[in-house]
Amino acid sequence: MDRELRYAAVVALGELGRSHDYRDRADAAHGLAGFAEMHEAFGPLRTLVLDPDDTFVTRVTAESLLRRQDRVGLAIVASALAEADPNHGDWIHTAVVDVFSIFSHARDNAIRLCEELSQDADDRVAQGARQLHDLLVEIDPVLRPA
């Protein structure tokens, strides 16, 4: 893995994420989600989840992070959810339902990760993880093991 190229990609996508055009910000968010494990991507991604100008960016960012179905993606969404206003919270909730309403194993794994994250040292992550957990337990996935 080429750390320098990955860093350059995060920097470039971070700059695109500051564009005045919501489509650029949404594209940047989608791309940055692939680099969410890099410390440098956390701030820009969290900012894009709470995009002040367009909730489409919120929706795309949250969904892209949640589709990772890992601790990092859930932690960033949880951190943002803890401070989200009701409008942003609704769009994050929509992304949660869209990502986790199909496969029960994906939803169950996300619930487990949220339980772990609810003990995180970062209060925003812990609080948001509890909120995410509450959203996830309300979902009745379509597909369950036979």
C-alpha atoms as a printed R data frame, in Angstrom:
    type eleno elety resid chain resno       x       y      z
1   ATOM     1    CA   MET     A     1   0.000   0.000  0.000
2   ATOM     2    CA   ASP     A     2   1.450   3.344 -1.037
3   ATOM     3    CA   ARG     A     3   0.904   5.665  1.959
4   ATOM     4    CA   GLU     A     4   2.019   8.780  0.076
5   ATOM     5    CA   LEU     A     5  -0.437   8.259 -2.785
6   ATOM     6    CA   ARG     A     6  -3.259   7.486 -0.366
7   ATOM     7    CA   TYR     A     7  -2.445  10.648  1.588
8   ATOM     8    CA   ALA     A     8  -2.429  12.693 -1.641
9   ATOM     9    CA   ALA     A     9  -5.828  11.232 -2.570
10  ATOM    10    CA   VAL     A    10  -7.276  12.173  0.826
11  ATOM    11    CA   VAL     A    11  -5.888  15.697  0.528
12  ATOM    12    CA   ALA     A    12  -7.316  16.114 -2.999
13  ATOM    13    CA   LEU     A    13 -10.712  14.727 -1.990
14  ATOM    14    CA   GLY     A    14 -10.679  16.932  1.107
15  ATOM    15    CA   GLU     A    15 -10.195  19.967 -1.112
16  ATOM    16    CA   LEU     A    16 -13.022  18.827 -3.398
17  ATOM    17    CA   GLY     A    17 -15.144  18.442 -0.271
18  ATOM    18    CA   ARG     A    18 -14.846  22.196  0.295
19  ATOM    19    CA   SER     A    19 -16.306  23.026 -3.115
20  ATOM    20    CA   HIS     A    20 -19.265  25.382 -3.397
21  ATOM    21    CA   ASP     A    21 -21.038  22.799 -5.569
22  ATOM    22    CA   TYR     A    22 -22.953  20.173 -3.573
23  ATOM    23    CA   ARG     A    23 -22.259  17.571 -6.266
24  ATOM    24    CA   ASP     A    24 -18.512  17.982 -5.799
25  ATOM    25    CA   ARG     A    25 -18.913  17.639 -2.039
26  ATOM    26    CA   ALA     A    26 -21.027  14.499 -2.435
27  ATOM    27    CA   ASP     A    27 -18.488  12.974 -4.832
28  ATOM    28    CA   ALA     A    28 -15.671  13.854 -2.445
29  ATOM    29    CA   ALA     A    29 -17.539  12.215  0.434
30  ATOM    30    CA   HIS     A    30 -18.122   9.048 -1.556
31  ATOM    31    CA   GLY     A    31 -14.431   8.864 -2.445
32  ATOM    32    CA   LEU     A    32 -13.190   9.771  1.030
33  ATOM    33    CA   ALA     A    33 -15.252   7.001  2.599
34  ATOM    34    CA   GLY     A    34 -12.845   4.536  0.989
35  ATOM    35    CA   PHE     A    35 -10.033   6.139  2.984
36  ATOM    36    CA   ALA     A    36 -11.943   6.508  6.262
37  ATOM    37    CA   GLU     A    37  -9.388   4.463  8.170
38  ATOM    38    CA   MET     A    38  -6.819   7.218  7.558
39  ATOM    39    CA   HIS     A    39  -6.676   9.770 10.354
40  ATOM    40    CA   GLU     A    40  -6.571  12.616  7.817
41  ATOM    41    CA   ALA     A    41  -9.977  11.625  6.408
42  ATOM    42    CA   PHE     A    42 -11.882  11.736  9.708
43  ATOM    43    CA   GLY     A    43 -12.347  15.518  9.938
44  ATOM    44    CA   PRO     A    44 -13.411  16.080  6.331
45  ATOM    45    CA   LEU     A    45 -15.815  13.136  6.452
46  ATOM    46    CA   ARG     A    46 -17.394  14.274  9.701
47  ATOM    47    CA   THR     A    47 -17.807  17.768  8.251
48  ATOM    48    CA   LEU     A    48 -19.447  16.345  5.122
49  ATOM    49    CA   VAL     A    49 -21.891  14.252  7.165
50  ATOM    50    CA   LEU     A    50 -23.021  17.522  8.748
51  ATOM    51    CA   ASP     A    51 -22.852  19.562  5.521
52  ATOM    52    CA   PRO     A    52 -24.488  22.891  6.379
53  ATOM    53    CA   ASP     A    53 -25.648  23.680  2.849
54  ATOM    54    CA   ASP     A    54 -27.173  20.504  1.428
55  ATOM    55    CA   THR     A    55 -28.519  17.386  3.111
56  ATOM    56    CA   PHE     A    56 -27.908  15.430 -0.096
57  ATOM    57    CA   VAL     A    57 -24.239  15.568  0.902
58  ATOM    58    CA   THR     A    58 -25.205  14.362  4.384
59  ATOM    59    CA   ARG     A    59 -27.117  11.436  2.898
60  ATOM    60    CA   VAL     A    60 -24.348  10.385  0.482
61  ATOM    61    CA   THR     A    61 -21.619  10.690  3.106
62  ATOM    62    CA   ALA     A    62 -23.504   8.746  5.764
63  ATOM    63    CA   GLU     A    63 -24.477   5.999  3.335
64  ATOM    64    CA   SER     A    64 -20.934   5.695  1.961
65  ATOM    65    CA   LEU     A    65 -19.503   5.375  5.465
66  ATOM    66    CA   LEU     A    66 -22.169   2.933  6.622
67  ATOM    67    CA   ARG     A    67 -21.687   0.729  3.545
68  ATOM    68    CA   ARG     A    68 -18.162   0.059  4.794
69  ATOM    69    CA   GLN     A    69 -19.902  -1.882  7.572
70  ATOM    70    CA   ASP     A    70 -16.949  -1.446  9.867
71  ATOM    71    CA   ARG     A    71 -16.016   0.249 13.113
72  ATOM    72    CA   VAL     A    72 -14.407   3.262 11.431
73  ATOM    73    CA   GLY     A    73 -17.413   4.113  9.268
74  ATOM    74    CA   LEU     A    74 -19.831   3.681 12.151
75  ATOM    75    CA   ALA     A    75 -17.648   5.784 14.469
76  ATOM    76    CA   ILE     A    76 -17.578   8.737 12.065
77  ATOM    77    CA   VAL     A    77 -21.339   8.588 11.524
78  ATOM    78    CA   ALA     A    78 -21.899   8.211 15.275
79  ATOM    79    CA   SER     A    79 -19.691  11.199 16.025
80  ATOM    80    CA   ALA     A    80 -21.676  13.331 13.583
81  ATOM    81    CA   LEU     A    81 -25.044  11.997 14.742
82  ATOM    82    CA   ALA     A    82 -24.298  13.088 18.300
83  ATOM    83    CA   GLU     A    83 -24.230  16.711 17.145
84  ATOM    84    CA   ALA     A    84 -26.676  16.557 14.235
85  ATOM    85    CA   ASP     A    85 -29.698  18.825 14.152
86  ATOM    86    CA   PRO     A    86 -33.059  17.101 13.565
87  ATOM    87    CA   ASN     A    87 -32.893  17.594  9.774
88  ATOM    88    CA   HIS     A    88 -29.424  16.077  9.444
89  ATOM    89    CA   GLY     A    89 -30.414  13.366 11.908
90  ATOM    90    CA   ASP     A    90 -33.351  12.402  9.688
91  ATOM    91    CA   TRP     A    91 -31.078  12.002  6.659
92  ATOM    92    CA   ILE     A    92 -28.568   9.962  8.650
93  ATOM    93    CA   HIS     A    93 -31.465   7.798  9.836
94  ATOM    94    CA   THR     A    94 -32.555   7.312  6.213
95  ATOM    95    CA   ALA     A    95 -29.045   6.150  5.308
96  ATOM    96    CA   VAL     A    96 -29.013   3.725  8.252
97  ATOM    97    CA   VAL     A    97 -32.312   2.187  7.148
98  ATOM    98    CA   ASP     A    98 -31.219   1.946  3.522
99  ATOM    99    CA   VAL     A    99 -27.929   0.250  4.364
100 ATOM   100    CA   PHE     A   100 -29.053  -2.119  7.108
101 ATOM   101    CA   SER     A   101 -32.612  -3.111  6.206
102 ATOM   102    CA   ILE     A   102 -31.721  -5.945  3.823
103 ATOM   103    CA   PHE     A   103 -29.399  -8.439  5.548
104 ATOM   104    CA   SER     A   104 -29.892  -9.311  9.202
105 ATOM   105    CA   HIS     A   105 -26.232 -10.314  9.612
106 ATOM   106    CA   ALA     A   106 -25.093  -6.820  8.526
107 ATOM   107    CA   ARG     A   107 -27.544  -5.140 10.888
108 ATOM   108    CA   ASP     A   108 -26.598  -7.473 13.750
109 ATOM   109    CA   ASN     A   109 -22.881  -6.801 13.218
110 ATOM   110    CA   ALA     A   110 -23.540  -3.042 13.212
111 ATOM   111    CA   ILE     A   111 -25.478  -3.384 16.482
112 ATOM   112    CA   ARG     A   112 -22.525  -5.228 18.022
113 ATOM   113    CA   LEU     A   113 -20.079  -2.576 16.835
114 ATOM   114    CA   CYS     A   114 -22.321   0.192 18.198
115 ATOM   115    CA   GLU     A   115 -22.391  -1.552 21.581
116 ATOM   116    CA   GLU     A   116 -18.587  -1.469 21.581
117 ATOM   117    CA   LEU     A   117 -18.472   2.136 20.363
118 ATOM   118    CA   SER     A   118 -20.890   3.222 23.087
119 ATOM   119    CA   GLN     A   119 -17.963   2.747 25.484
120 ATOM   120    CA   ASP     A   120 -15.588   4.886 23.363
121 ATOM   121    CA   ALA     A   121 -13.417   7.458 25.115
122 ATOM   122    CA   ASP     A   122 -14.703  10.157 22.734
123 ATOM   123    CA   ASP     A   123 -18.033  11.262 24.214
124 ATOM   124    CA   ARG     A   124 -19.432  12.214 20.792
125 ATOM   125    CA   VAL     A   125 -18.700   8.759 19.400
126 ATOM   126    CA   ALA     A   126 -20.143   7.047 22.495
127 ATOM   127    CA   GLN     A   127 -23.319   9.142 22.502
128 ATOM   128    CA   GLY     A   128 -23.824   8.806 18.747
129 ATOM   129    CA   ALA     A   129 -23.188   5.047 18.923
130 ATOM   130    CA   ARG     A   130 -26.009   4.738 21.441
131 ATOM   131    CA   GLN     A   131 -28.269   6.693 19.084
132 ATOM   132    CA   LEU     A   132 -27.216   4.511 16.136
133 ATOM   133    CA   HIS     A   133 -27.836   1.406 18.212
134 ATOM   134    CA   ASP     A   134 -31.387   2.575 18.920
135 ATOM   135    CA   LEU     A   135 -31.989   3.169 15.204
136 ATOM   136    CA   LEU     A   136 -30.582  -0.236 14.264
137 ATOM   137    CA   VAL     A   137 -32.650  -2.272 16.729
138 ATOM   138    CA   GLU     A   138 -35.812  -0.795 15.197
139 ATOM   139    CA   ILE     A   139 -34.932  -2.197 11.765
140 ATOM   140    CA   ASP     A   140 -36.507  -5.505 10.743
141 ATOM   141    CA   PRO     A   141 -34.224  -6.763  7.944
142 ATOM   142    CA   VAL     A   142 -35.757  -8.430  4.900
143 ATOM   143    CA   LEU     A   143 -33.326 -11.361  4.662
144 ATOM   144    CA   ARG     A   144 -32.468 -13.623  7.580
145 ATOM   145    CA   PRO     A   145 -30.552 -16.903  7.742
146 ATOM   146    CA   ALA     A   146 -32.676 -19.932  6.925
